[in-house]
Amino acid sequence: MRLIDLDKLEPGMILGRNIYGPGGNVLLRKGLTLREAVIASLKKQNYPGVYIDDAFSEEVDVNDVISEELRNETTTKLKNLFVTVQDGKPSPNAIAESVSDLSQMINDIVDQVFSNRQMVYNLVDLKNHDDYTFRHSVNVSALATVLGTALYYSRSALISLARGALFHDIGKMFIDKDILYKNGPLTPEEFEHVKRHSELGFDFAKNKLGFMAQESISILQHHEKFDGTGYPHGRGGRDIHRNAQIVSVADVFDAMTSFRVYHDARLPSEAMEYVMGNVGQHFDGEVVDVFLKKVAAYPTGIGVKLSNGMSGLVCENYEGMTMRPKVKLLTDNPSEPVYMDLRDPKHSSVTIVGVLY
């Protein structure tokens, strides 16, 4: 399986992973042979790319720390809660039922991440603009749980972390949608309005959802920065709760690697460089150290260019060496596969200098 840009899709290619629509339904199923009309539809819906299966990539598995089914089901349930609240004055029972369903899914996220705790976070999630807020929240919860596991959180602490991460943007329900989805830079007044989502979400989670302080602190503090220049209270350093520091890194990474109305999706390697470059300013160094060990700069299934002039497909990543993957090389004889493991000291002079997809 390999990731390919929509502009490079051709009729006859085989879809490698399900593609979900905004309602959580399977829009296109794995194994589908793509036709011109399907390719045109995908381009209209702003998907950043798709995974395809072909002979060259047939042994490359794109594994996720949580199942595709759990990620999609949690996305749908979270969206339903947002819609229920935004549509008017929902009954306490309706909210309680949604929170109960999502609590079970949070348990499942923690269990699946913990059972896969040796795995590197290793996926380019193909979400479109319509589904962004909800799928982003699930991704942040999964990635935060990965980082919490690597930081030796107990199971109960992981559940608190995952819950706060899943609901970190719930305050955006109360933000003017014309401002929230504005296609262009915000005015200072508009930005001040958007910044209110942290406190609004914190109050809603505490007063309407029954969250404990440990669960809701990430909602309040995930835009605080290590140097004290964030919001809403300008906290810095160790005055920012560790859960919020973790969610902050996960939030920025997933946001940067997602297509938005105001920017294209960036590659994981580019987002990682941004995170590394902001240690001590935006992010806590200890959290970033763990992030760099657990998140793949070049996920499996992505094409890369090497400094020796060769190209290939990333087929395996390694915990603690996430910038030195194993690469299946493109050669003139595809029947005899050739691999280069950049973790091997004999290839220490070879680096990845670009991405092809």
C-alpha positions as CSV (number, residue, x, y, z in Angstrom):
1,M,0.0,0.0,0.0
2,R,1.2,3.5,-0.8
3,L,0.0,7.1,-0.5
4,I,-0.6,8.9,-3.7
5,D,-1.5,12.5,-4.5
6,L,-5.0,12.9,-6.1
7,D,-3.4,14.5,-9.2
8,K,-1.5,11.3,-9.8
9,L,-4.5,9.0,-9.6
10,E,-5.3,7.1,-12.8
11,P,-8.3,4.9,-13.7
12,G,-7.7,1.3,-12.9
13,M,-5.8,1.9,-9.6
14,I,-6.9,-0.1,-6.6
15,L,-8.0,1.7,-3.4
16,G,-5.9,0.6,-0.4
17,R,-8.0,2.0,2.5
18,N,-11.6,2.9,3.1
19,I,-12.5,6.6,2.5
20,Y,-15.2,7.9,4.8
21,G,-17.7,10.6,4.1
22,P,-18.7,13.5,6.4
23,G,-21.5,11.4,7.9
24,G,-19.1,8.6,9.0
25,N,-20.4,6.3,6.2
26,V,-18.0,4.4,4.0
27,L,-17.8,6.6,0.9
28,L,-15.4,4.3,-1.0
29,R,-14.4,0.9,0.1
30,K,-10.9,-0.7,0.1
31,G,-10.4,-2.8,-3.0
32,L,-12.4,-0.5,-5.3
33,T,-11.0,-0.1,-8.8
34,L,-11.0,3.7,-9.4
35,R,-12.8,5.2,-12.4
36,E,-12.5,8.7,-13.8
37,A,-15.8,9.8,-12.2
38,V,-14.6,8.6,-8.8
39,I,-11.3,10.4,-9.1
40,A,-13.1,13.6,-10.1
41,S,-15.4,13.3,-7.1
42,L,-12.5,12.9,-4.7
43,K,-10.8,16.0,-6.0
44,K,-13.9,18.0,-5.4
45,Q,-14.1,16.9,-1.8
46,N,-10.6,18.1,-0.9
47,Y,-9.1,14.8,0.2
48,P,-5.3,15.3,0.3
49,G,-4.6,11.9,-1.2
50,V,-5.5,8.3,-1.1
51,Y,-3.8,5.0,-0.4
52,I,-3.6,2.5,-3.3
53,D,-2.5,-1.1,-3.6
54,D,-0.2,-2.1,-6.4
55,A,2.5,-4.6,-7.1
56,F,5.4,-2.5,-5.9
57,S,3.7,-1.7,-2.5
58,E,1.9,-5.0,-1.9
59,E,3.9,-6.0,1.2
60,V,3.8,-2.6,2.8
61,D,1.3,-2.5,5.7
62,V,0.0,0.9,6.9
63,N,-0.8,0.1,10.5
64,D,-2.5,2.4,13.0
65,V,-2.4,2.5,16.8
66,I,-6.2,2.3,16.9
67,S,-8.5,0.5,14.5
68,E,-10.1,2.3,11.5
69,E,-13.5,1.2,12.9
70,L,-12.9,2.8,16.3
71,R,-11.5,6.0,14.8
72,N,-14.5,6.3,12.5
73,E,-17.1,5.4,15.2
74,T,-15.7,7.8,17.7
75,T,-15.7,10.6,15.1
76,T,-19.3,10.0,14.3
77,K,-20.4,9.9,18.0
78,L,-18.4,13.1,18.8
79,K,-20.0,14.8,15.8
80,N,-23.5,13.8,17.0
81,L,-22.8,15.3,20.4
82,F,-21.7,18.6,18.8
83,V,-24.8,18.7,16.6
84,T,-27.1,17.8,19.5
85,V,-25.7,20.8,21.6
86,Q,-25.7,23.2,18.7
87,D,-29.2,22.5,17.6
88,G,-30.8,24.0,20.7
89,K,-31.3,23.0,24.3
90,P,-30.6,19.3,24.5
91,S,-31.9,17.3,27.4
92,P,-29.4,16.3,30.1
93,N,-30.3,12.7,29.3
94,A,-29.3,13.1,25.6
95,I,-26.0,14.7,26.6
96,A,-25.4,12.0,29.3
97,E,-26.0,9.2,26.7
98,S,-23.6,10.7,24.2
99,V,-20.9,11.1,26.9
100,S,-21.4,7.6,28.1
101,D,-20.9,6.2,24.6
102,L,-17.8,8.3,24.1
103,S,-16.5,7.3,27.5
104,Q,-16.6,3.6,26.3
105,M,-14.8,4.6,23.2
106,I,-12.1,6.4,25.1
107,N,-11.6,3.2,27.1
108,D,-11.2,1.4,23.8
109,I,-8.7,4.0,22.5
110,V,-6.6,3.6,25.6
111,D,-6.8,-0.2,25.5
112,Q,-5.8,-0.4,21.8
113,V,-3.0,2.1,22.1
114,F,-1.6,0.3,25.2
115,S,-1.8,-3.1,23.4
116,N,0.1,-1.5,20.5
117,R,2.5,0.5,22.7
118,Q,5.6,-0.6,20.8
119,M,4.2,0.7,17.6
120,V,5.2,4.1,16.1
121,Y,2.3,6.6,15.3
122,N,2.6,5.9,11.6
123,L,-0.3,7.1,9.5
124,V,-1.3,10.0,7.2
125,D,-5.0,10.4,8.1
126,L,-7.0,11.4,5.0
127,K,-9.7,13.6,6.3
128,N,-11.4,16.3,4.3
129,H,-12.5,19.8,5.4
130,D,-16.1,18.8,6.2
131,D,-15.1,16.2,8.8
132,Y,-12.0,18.1,10.1
133,T,-13.1,19.2,13.6
134,F,-14.3,15.7,14.8
135,R,-11.7,13.5,13.1
136,H,-9.0,15.9,14.3
137,S,-10.2,15.5,17.9
138,V,-10.0,11.7,17.6
139,N,-6.5,11.9,16.2
140,V,-5.4,14.2,19.0
141,S,-6.8,11.8,21.6
142,A,-5.1,8.8,20.0
143,L,-1.7,10.6,19.7
144,A,-1.9,12.1,23.2
145,T,-2.5,8.6,24.5
146,V,0.5,7.3,22.6
147,L,2.6,10.0,24.2
148,G,1.1,9.4,27.7
149,T,1.8,5.7,27.4
150,A,5.5,6.5,26.5
151,L,5.6,8.8,29.6
152,Y,4.5,5.8,31.8
153,Y,1.0,7.1,32.6
154,S,-1.2,4.7,34.6
155,R,-4.4,3.5,32.9
156,S,-6.6,5.9,34.9
157,A,-4.3,8.8,34.0
158,L,-4.4,7.8,30.3
159,I,-8.2,7.8,30.4
160,S,-8.2,11.3,31.8
161,L,-5.6,12.4,29.2
162,A,-7.5,10.8,26.3
163,R,-10.8,12.3,27.5
164,G,-9.5,15.8,27.7
165,A,-7.8,15.4,24.3
166,L,-10.9,14.2,22.6
167,F,-12.9,17.2,23.9
168,H,-10.1,19.8,23.7
169,D,-12.0,21.8,21.0
170,I,-15.5,21.4,22.3
171,G,-15.6,25.1,23.0
172,K,-15.7,25.7,19.2
173,M,-19.4,24.9,19.3
174,F,-19.9,28.3,20.8
175,I,-17.8,30.2,18.2
176,D,-19.2,32.1,15.3
177,K,-18.9,29.6,12.3
178,D,-18.2,32.4,9.8
179,I,-15.2,33.3,11.8
180,L,-14.1,29.8,12.7
181,Y,-14.1,28.7,9.0
182,K,-13.0,32.0,7.5
183,N,-10.9,31.5,4.4
184,G,-8.2,34.0,5.2
185,P,-6.4,35.6,8.1
186,L,-8.5,36.7,11.1
187,T,-8.7,40.3,12.3
188,P,-7.5,40.9,15.9
189,E,-11.1,41.1,17.0
190,E,-12.0,37.8,15.3
191,F,-8.9,36.1,16.9
192,E,-10.0,37.3,20.3
193,H,-13.4,35.8,19.7
194,V,-11.9,32.4,18.6
195,K,-9.6,32.4,21.7
196,R,-12.7,32.2,23.9
197,H,-13.2,28.6,22.9
198,S,-10.7,27.3,25.5
199,E,-12.6,28.8,28.5
200,L,-16.0,28.1,27.0
201,G,-15.1,24.5,26.4
202,F,-13.7,24.2,29.9
203,D,-16.9,25.6,31.5
204,F,-19.1,23.4,29.4
205,A,-17.1,20.2,30.1
206,K,-17.1,20.9,33.9
207,N,-20.7,22.1,34.3
208,K,-22.6,20.1,31.6
209,L,-20.5,17.0,31.0
210,G,-19.4,16.5,34.6
211,F,-15.7,16.4,33.8
212,M,-13.2,16.3,36.7
213,A,-10.4,18.9,36.8
214,Q,-7.8,16.3,35.6
215,E,-10.0,15.6,32.5
216,S,-10.9,19.2,31.6
217,I,-7.6,21.0,32.2
218,S,-6.4,20.2,28.7
219,I,-9.5,21.9,27.3
220,L,-8.5,25.1,29.2
221,Q,-4.8,25.1,28.6
222,H,-4.0,23.4,25.3
223,H,-3.2,26.8,23.7
224,E,-0.9,27.9,26.5
225,K,2.8,28.1,25.5
226,F,5.9,27.1,27.4
227,D,7.3,30.7,27.2
228,G,4.0,32.1,28.6
229,T,2.8,33.8,25.4
230,G,-0.2,31.6,24.9
231,Y,-3.8,31.9,26.1
232,P,-6.2,32.1,27.9
233,H,-4.1,32.9,31.0
234,G,-0.5,33.3,29.8
235,R,0.8,30.4,31.9
236,G,4.2,29.1,31.1
237,G,6.7,26.2,31.9
238,R,5.6,23.9,34.7
239,D,2.5,26.0,35.4
240,I,1.0,24.3,32.4
241,H,-0.4,20.9,33.3
242,R,1.5,18.0,31.7
243,N,-1.7,16.8,30.1
244,A,-2.2,20.1,28.3
245,Q,1.4,20.1,27.2
246,I,0.9,16.7,25.6
247,V,-2.4,17.7,23.9
248,S,-0.7,20.9,22.6
249,V,1.9,19.0,20.7
250,A,-0.7,16.5,19.4
251,D,-3.0,19.3,18.4
252,V,-0.5,21.2,16.4
253,F,1.0,18.2,14.7
254,D,-2.4,16.9,13.5
255,A,-3.6,20.4,12.5
256,M,-0.5,21.0,10.4
257,T,-0.8,17.7,8.6
258,S,-4.5,18.3,7.8
259,F,-6.0,20.1,4.9
260,R,-7.8,23.3,6.0
261,V,-9.6,26.0,4.1
262,Y,-6.7,28.3,4.8
263,H,-3.7,26.0,4.2
264,D,-2.8,22.7,2.5
265,A,-1.8,19.7,4.5
266,R,1.9,19.6,5.4
267,L,4.0,16.5,5.5
268,P,4.6,14.8,8.9
269,S,8.3,15.6,8.6
270,E,7.6,19.3,8.1
271,A,5.3,19.4,11.1
272,M,7.9,17.6,13.2
273,E,10.5,20.2,12.2
274,Y,8.1,22.9,13.4
275,V,7.6,21.2,16.7
276,M,11.3,20.6,17.2
277,G,12.0,24.3,16.3
278,N,9.6,25.5,19.0
279,V,10.9,23.6,22.0
280,G,11.1,26.0,24.9
281,Q,8.9,28.6,23.1
282,H,5.6,26.7,22.5
283,F,6.4,23.2,23.7
284,D,7.9,21.4,26.6
285,G,11.2,19.7,25.7
286,E,10.5,16.4,27.6
287,V,7.1,16.0,25.8
288,V,8.8,16.7,22.4
289,D,11.5,14.2,23.1
290,V,8.9,11.5,23.5
291,F,7.0,12.7,20.5
292,L,10.1,12.4,18.3
293,K,10.6,8.8,19.5
294,K,6.9,7.8,18.8
295,V,5.8,9.6,15.7
296,A,7.1,8.7,12.2
297,A,8.5,11.6,10.2
298,Y,8.0,9.5,7.1
299,P,5.0,7.2,7.6
300,T,5.0,3.8,5.9
301,G,3.6,3.9,2.4
302,I,5.0,7.3,1.5
303,G,7.6,7.7,-1.3
304,V,10.9,9.3,-0.5
305,K,14.0,10.6,-2.3
306,L,17.4,9.8,-0.9
307,S,20.6,11.8,-0.8
308,N,22.3,9.1,-2.9
309,G,20.0,9.9,-5.8
310,M,17.8,6.8,-5.3
311,S,14.1,6.8,-4.5
312,G,11.8,4.3,-2.8
313,L,8.9,3.6,-0.5
314,V,9.0,3.6,3.3
315,C,8.1,0.1,4.4
316,E,9.0,0.1,8.1
317,N,9.6,2.6,10.9
318,Y,11.4,2.1,14.2
319,E,10.6,3.4,17.7
320,G,13.3,5.9,18.8
321,M,14.7,6.2,15.2
322,T,11.6,7.7,13.5
323,M,13.7,9.6,10.9
324,R,15.6,6.5,9.8
325,P,13.1,4.1,8.2
326,K,13.5,1.1,6.1
327,V,13.0,1.9,2.4
328,K,12.1,-0.4,-0.5
329,L,14.1,1.0,-3.5
330,L,12.8,1.7,-6.9
331,T,15.0,-0.3,-9.3
332,D,15.0,-1.4,-12.9
333,N,14.1,-4.9,-11.9
334,P,10.9,-4.8,-9.7
335,S,10.9,-8.6,-9.6
336,E,13.9,-8.6,-7.3
337,P,13.1,-6.2,-4.4
338,V,16.0,-4.2,-2.9
339,Y,15.8,-2.6,0.5
340,M,17.9,0.0,2.3
341,D,17.5,0.2,6.1
342,L,18.6,3.7,7.1
343,R,18.9,2.5,10.7
344,D,22.0,0.4,9.6
345,P,25.3,2.2,10.4
346,K,26.6,1.4,6.9
347,H,24.0,3.7,5.5
348,S,24.6,6.5,8.0
349,S,25.7,8.9,5.2
350,V,22.3,8.5,3.4
351,T,19.5,10.8,4.3
352,I,15.9,11.5,3.1
353,V,15.9,14.7,1.1
354,G,12.4,14.8,-0.2
355,V,9.0,13.1,-0.5
356,L,7.3,11.7,-3.5
357,Y,3.6,10.9,-3.4
